[in-house]
Amino acid sequence: EHNNDPLEIEKVSIGKISVGAQNNIIDKMTLRRVQYSTLDEIAKALQHTFGPMGSNTVILTGSDAATLVANYSKDGRKCLEHILYNNPIELSIQTQLKDIATHVDNQVGDGTTSAAIMSSAVFKQLCAAEVEKDTKYSTPYTLIRDFQKAVEEIQKAIKNHRRDFALEDVYNIAYV
């Protein structure tokens, strides 16, 4: 079976990554694999909560059968908060996604699931460019600069297509 992932990801055994005073440095490809698989896992876990037609996700809490509680939620942020990781790299990725989700939430009021899915998709494309050794992006700074230009162009296009919000829009939204 051929894997189409740009890094040809095999499930990385996190137990092999040693963190501590003597083994706290990992190589770049191992880091990329963990980043890639963690973002992919989170995006897949949250994708079921996506949008108004998203479904509930079961969140289990408790440490044993006597304290086990099942909660149901469509909220991507709540689901993200309850994903458990022990590895410091995975935890840092989850924390960064929480920060992104907080920023998106503060700006537009929702969007944790969208932010997670888009982060995973963008990272996959960045990994593909890195593996292909895309000379256009020989340094991270050129990539960031081009990405910022693309964001600015998208913002301009959105602003050019905006329209004023009318009372009829409120009625149409409420009618749904």
QUIKA-V707488 format. One record per pair of residues at least 12 apart in sequence whose ideal C-beta (glycine too) atoms are under 7 Angstrom apart, sorted by the first residue. I is the first residue (numbers start at 1). J is the second residue. If there is no record, write none. Layout:
BEGIN
((I | J) (I | J))
END
This chain:
BEGIN
((6 | 124) (6 | 127) (6 | 128) (6 | 131) (7 | 32) (7 | 33) (7 | 36) (7 | 127) (7 | 131) (9 | 33) (9 | 36) (9 | 37) (11 | 37) (12 | 30) (12 | 33) (12 | 34) (12 | 37) (14 | 87) (17 | 30) (17 | 87) (19 | 88) (31 | 89) (32 | 127) (34 | 89) (34 | 90) (35 | 93) (35 | 123) (36 | 123) (36 | 124) (36 | 127) (38 | 90) (38 | 93) (39 | 93) (39 | 119) (39 | 120) (39 | 123) (40 | 120) (42 | 80) (42 | 83) (42 | 94) (42 | 97) (42 | 116) (43 | 116) (43 | 117) (43 | 120) (45 | 79) (45 | 83) (46 | 76) (46 | 79) (46 | 80) (46 | 113) (46 | 116) (47 | 113) (47 | 117) (49 | 74) (49 | 75) (49 | 76) (49 | 79) (49 | 113) (50 | 113) (50 | 117) (54 | 74) (55 | 74) (56 | 72) (56 | 73) (56 | 74) (57 | 73) (57 | 79) (58 | 70) (58 | 72) (59 | 71) (59 | 73) (59 | 79) (59 | 82) (76 | 112) (76 | 113) (76 | 116) (77 | 101) (77 | 105) (77 | 112) (80 | 97) (80 | 98) (80 | 101) (80 | 112) (80 | 116) (97 | 115) (97 | 116) (97 | 119) (100 | 115) (100 | 119) (101 | 115))
END
